Amino acid sequence: MYGVNQQRTKRTNSSGPSSARILWKRKLSMLGPDESFTGPVVLDVKDNAYYASDFGIYCITPHGDVSWTYPTLSLGHYHQTLAIDKTGSVYAVDKEGELICVRAPGILVWKTQQLDNSGVCLYPTILSDGSVVVFCNECVTKVSNLGNVLWSFSLLNLGGSAGGAGAISQSGQVFVATAGGYVASISSTGKLAHLSAQIDRLIGNSDISIDSGASIYVSSVSGRLNCLNNRLELVWSRTIQTSENCIKAPAIAGSGDIFFATYDGEACRYTNSGKEIWKCKLSSPNPVCAASVILDSNNNMYFSTKDSILWSISESGTINWKVALDAKPGRENYGEVVISSKGRIYIICSSGYLYCID
């Protein structure tokens, strides 16, 4: 699922590739109005890759061939994200705001009622009991593994969702950033538990990540990274870039150190108390990073920048390698890195190609 796990630590248990050898690439079909905004793939235990387009769900084998499709003319948002559980069931949200469950070879198992009037529902997140939490423009909703709505918490009084992925603690508490500038904590039964003071404008990339000590990270439009405790009290706030944009929430190492990349074209490592450890300047035509950073088991960073460069940065802040992916003229790249159990990178770039890098 997006962010590797429900806490969105963006940290994998696999070692990523030590070089940028392209194993294969495949042109994906029917990606939607802007291929650069296509959501990340998800992988099953056999390294089959799944992606969503405006017209369906596609399963791609580890060799780059289409295994099966679930065609539909109403699959949701162009930055759609999928989730897949241990049984191989794939979850997505269609344009009507209905959560659907699909299994191989492209069979609809169930779909819910409409979750959100806006139809923009993203980031289905699978919990340990098999239930699914969905983050929508107007609400956060929890659905059972049989497709029954368990609860729905409205965000309208808080300005609606900020548009990023919420995160869920190990105890089942849901954290979400709102367009009103707040972070809300929702209990496992769907009740408001805590509400932060107004932080700043939270929009677009304002997703959330949570470390094992229950520190909650969210960025804001003013170029600041904010750390809150589990009662949503502000612990620290640091200016991390001059650009007035939200970065994606940082990846979190086992030590608690945080890793992120900025709109200023820098890769960074900070302590969990907000102290800079190092900063690595990226040298490329447009080294703006609007995608997530993913950590491998050795704390190597992997991410892409808007100029369709894929980067690997070591845990000490040196560049391991970089590789140029196919770019479509006039389109910026927002490709999200996924690392498989075999240490391969999967990423969809702005030209609509899915890459497998070994």
C-alpha positions in Angstrom: 0.0 0.0 0.0 1.0 3.6 -0.3 3.8 4.5 2.2 4.7 0.7 2.7 2.6 0.3 5.8 -0.3 1.9 7.6 2.0 4.2 9.6 3.4 5.5 6.3 7.0 5.0 7.5 8.0 4.5 3.8 10.7 2.1 5.1 11.0 -1.4 3.5 12.7 -4.6 4.8 14.5 -5.1 1.5 17.8 -3.9 0.2 17.4 -1.8 -2.9 19.5 -2.0 -6.1 23.1 -1.0 -5.8 23.1 0.1 -9.5 20.5 1.4 -11.9 20.2 -1.6 -14.3 16.9 -1.4 -16.1 15.5 -4.9 -16.2 12.5 -3.9 -18.4 10.1 -1.1 -19.1 6.5 -1.3 -20.3 4.3 1.4 -21.8 1.1 1.4 -19.8 -2.2 2.0 -21.5 -5.1 4.3 -20.6 -3.5 6.1 -17.7 -5.8 9.1 -17.6 -5.7 12.8 -18.5 -2.2 13.4 -17.0 0.1 10.4 -16.9 2.5 12.3 -14.6 0.0 12.0 -11.8 -0.6 8.3 -12.0 -0.5 6.7 -8.6 2.2 4.2 -7.5 2.0 0.5 -8.3 1.4 -2.0 -5.5 3.0 -5.4 -5.4 1.8 -8.8 -4.2 3.9 -11.5 -2.6 4.9 -12.8 -6.1 6.0 -9.3 -7.3 3.1 -8.9 -9.6 2.6 -5.2 -10.0 -0.9 -3.6 -10.0 -1.8 -0.1 -11.3 -5.0 1.9 -11.8 -5.9 4.0 -14.8 -9.1 5.9 -15.7 -10.3 2.7 -17.3 -9.5 -0.1 -15.0 -7.1 -2.1 -12.8 -4.1 -3.9 -14.5 -2.0 -6.8 -13.2 1.6 -6.9 -14.6 3.8 -10.0 -14.1 7.4 -9.7 -12.8 8.5 -10.0 -16.5 6.4 -7.0 -17.6 3.5 -8.8 -19.3 -0.2 -8.1 -18.6 -1.6 -11.0 -16.5 -5.2 -9.7 -16.2 -7.3 -6.6 -16.2 -10.5 -5.4 -14.5 -12.0 -3.0 -17.1 -14.3 -0.3 -16.0 -15.2 3.1 -17.3 -15.6 4.6 -13.8 -12.4 3.9 -11.9 -11.7 6.9 -9.8 -9.2 9.8 -9.5 -6.2 10.1 -11.9 -3.9 9.8 -8.9 -5.6 6.6 -7.8 -3.8 4.4 -5.3 -4.5 0.7 -4.8 -4.0 -1.6 -1.9 -3.6 -5.4 -1.9 -4.1 -7.8 1.0 -2.4 -11.2 1.7 -5.1 -13.1 -0.2 -4.5 -11.1 -3.4 -7.6 -9.0 -3.1 -7.1 -5.6 -4.7 -9.0 -2.5 -3.4 -9.7 0.7 -5.3 -12.2 3.5 -5.3 -14.3 4.3 -8.4 -15.5 7.7 -9.6 -18.8 7.3 -7.7 -16.8 7.2 -4.5 -17.5 3.4 -4.0 -14.8 1.1 -2.7 -14.4 -2.0 -4.8 -12.7 -5.3 -4.1 -11.4 -7.2 -7.1 -9.6 -10.6 -7.4 -7.7 -12.4 -10.1 -8.5 -12.8 -13.0 -10.3 -9.5 -12.8 -13.5 -10.5 -10.9 -15.5 -8.0 -8.8 -16.1 -9.5 -5.3 -18.0 -6.6 -3.8 -18.4 -2.8 -3.8 -19.7 -0.5 -1.1 -22.2 2.3 -1.1 -21.0 5.7 -2.1 -18.5 6.9 0.5 -18.1 10.5 -0.5 -20.2 12.9 -2.5 -17.1 14.4 -4.2 -16.1 11.0 -5.7 -12.5 11.7 -4.7 -11.5 8.9 -2.4 -7.9 7.7 -2.2 -5.3 5.7 -0.3 -7.3 2.6 0.7 -5.3 1.2 3.7 -5.6 -2.4 4.9 -5.5 -3.0 8.7 -4.4 -6.2 10.4 -8.0 -7.4 10.8 -8.6 -7.1 7.1 -10.7 -3.9 7.3 -10.0 -1.0 5.0 -9.7 2.7 5.8 -10.3 5.1 2.9 -9.3 8.8 2.9 -11.9 10.9 1.0 -12.2 14.6 0.4 -15.2 14.9 2.8 -14.6 12.0 5.2 -12.6 9.1 6.5 -14.4 5.8 6.3 -13.7 2.3 7.6 -15.1 -0.7 5.7 -15.1 -4.3 6.7 -13.4 -7.0 4.6 -16.9 -7.9 3.4 -17.7 -4.4 2.2 -19.8 -3.2 5.0 -19.3 0.4 6.2 -18.3 0.3 9.9 -18.1 4.1 10.5 -17.6 7.3 8.6 -16.1 10.5 10.1 -16.9 13.8 8.4 -14.1 16.3 7.7 -16.4 19.1 6.4 -16.3 21.1 9.7 -12.5 21.1 9.4 -12.4 22.3 5.8 -12.3 18.8 4.3 -9.3 16.7 3.6 -5.9 18.4 2.6 -5.7 15.8 -0.1 -2.8 13.7 1.2 -2.7 10.3 2.7 -3.6 9.9 6.4 -1.7 7.4 8.6 -2.9 4.9 11.1 -1.1 4.0 14.4 -0.5 0.5 15.5 -3.4 0.9 18.0 -5.8 1.8 15.1 -5.9 5.6 15.7 -6.3 7.4 12.4 -4.5 10.7 11.7 -5.4 13.0 8.8 -4.5 16.5 7.7 -7.3 18.9 6.8 -7.6 21.8 4.4 -8.5 24.0 7.4 -4.9 23.6 8.7 -5.6 21.1 11.4 -4.5 17.5 12.1 -7.3 15.3 13.4 -7.0 12.1 15.3 -9.9 9.7 14.9 -10.3 6.7 17.3 -10.6 3.1 16.1 -14.4 3.5 16.6 -14.7 6.6 14.4 -14.8 9.3 17.1 -12.7 12.5 17.2 -10.0 11.8 19.8 -7.7 14.9 19.4 -7.5 18.0 17.2 -4.3 20.0 16.8 -4.1 23.8 16.9 -4.2 25.3 13.5 -0.8 24.7 12.0 -0.7 26.4 8.6 -2.1 25.7 5.2 -2.1 22.0 4.6 -2.8 21.0 1.1 -1.8 18.6 -1.7 1.2 16.7 -0.5 0.3 17.1 3.2 0.3 13.4 4.0 1.3 12.0 7.4 3.9 9.6 8.7 4.2 8.2 12.3 7.2 6.7 14.0 7.3 4.0 16.6 7.4 6.6 19.4 4.2 8.1 18.1 5.7 11.2 16.7 3.5 12.5 13.8 5.1 14.4 10.9 3.3 16.7 8.4 4.6 19.4 6.1 2.9 22.8 5.5 2.7 25.2 2.6 5.1 27.7 4.2 8.0 25.2 3.6 8.0 23.9 7.2 8.1 20.4 8.5 6.1 19.9 11.7 6.3 17.2 14.4 3.4 16.6 16.8 2.9 14.1 19.6 0.1 11.6 19.7 -2.1 14.2 21.5 -1.5 16.5 18.5 0.5 19.0 20.5 3.3 20.7 18.4 6.7 19.4 19.5 8.8 21.3 16.9 8.5 23.0 13.5 11.5 23.7 11.2 11.8 25.5 7.9 13.2 23.0 5.5 12.8 24.8 2.1 12.3 28.2 0.7 9.6 27.0 -1.7 6.1 27.5 -0.5 5.0 23.9 -1.2 4.3 20.9 0.9 6.8 18.0 0.7 5.6 14.5 1.2 5.8 13.3 4.8 9.3 12.0 5.6 10.5 8.4 5.6 11.4 7.1 9.0 14.4 4.9 9.8 14.4 2.4 12.6 16.6 4.8 14.6 13.9 7.4 14.4 15.9 9.6 12.0 13.8 11.1 9.2 14.7 11.4 5.5 13.0 13.6 2.9 13.6 15.5 -0.3 12.5 19.1 -1.0 11.3 21.5 -3.7 14.7 23.2 -3.3 16.4 20.2 -4.8 17.9 18.8 -1.7 17.9 15.4 0.0 18.0 15.6 3.8 18.4 13.6 7.0 17.2 15.0 10.3 17.0 13.6 13.8 13.6 13.0 15.3 14.2 16.2 17.4 14.4 18.3 14.2 18.2 18.6 14.0 19.8 18.5 10.6 22.3 15.7 10.1 23.2 16.2 6.5 21.9 17.8 3.3 22.7 16.6 -0.2 22.3 19.1 -3.1 20.9 17.4 -6.2 22.3 18.4 -9.6 20.0 17.9 -12.5 17.9 20.2 -14.8 14.8 20.3 -12.4 15.7 18.5 -9.2 12.4 19.3 -7.5 11.0 16.4 -5.5 7.2 16.2 -5.2 7.2 12.4 -4.6 7.8 10.3 -1.5 11.2 9.1 -0.4 11.4 5.4 0.2 14.1 3.9 2.5 15.5 0.4 2.0 16.8 -1.8 4.8 20.2 -0.1 4.7 18.7 3.4 4.9 19.4 4.2 1.3 17.0 6.8 -0.1 15.2 6.3 -3.4 13.0 8.9 -5.0 12.3 10.7 -8.3 12.3 14.3 -9.2 10.2 16.4 -11.6 12.8 16.1 -14.4 12.3 12.3 -14.5 15.6 11.5 -12.7 15.5 8.5 -10.3 17.9 8.9 -7.4 19.6 6.7 -4.8 21.2 8.5 -1.9 23.3 6.7 0.8 22.4 6.9 4.5 25.5 9.2 4.8 24.2 11.6 2.2 26.3 10.7 -0.9 24.8 10.0 -4.3 24.9 6.2 -5.0 23.6 6.6 -8.5 21.0 8.4 -10.6 19.3 7.4 -13.8 17.2 9.4 -16.4 13.8 7.8 -17.1 11.7 8.6 -20.2 10.2 12.0 -19.9 7.2 13.4 -21.8 7.8 17.0 -23.0 5.8 19.5 -21.0 4.9 17.0 -18.2 6.5 16.9 -14.8 7.3 13.6 -13.1 5.6 12.7 -9.9 6.6 9.0 -10.0 6.5 7.1 -6.7 9.1 4.4 -5.9 8.1 1.0 -4.8 10.8 -1.6 -3.7 9.9 -5.3 -4.0 10.9 -8.1 -1.7 13.7 -9.0 -4.2 15.0 -5.5 -4.0 13.8 -4.3 -7.4 12.4 -0.8 -7.9 9.1 -0.3 -9.7 8.1 3.2 -10.8 5.8 4.8 -13.3 7.4 7.9 -15.0 5.8 10.9 -16.7 5.9 9.3 -20.2 3.6 6.5 -18.9 6.2 3.8 -18.8 6.4 1.3 -15.9 10.1 0.6 -15.1 11.6 -2.4 -13.3 15.1 -1.6 -12.1 17.3 -4.3 -10.6 
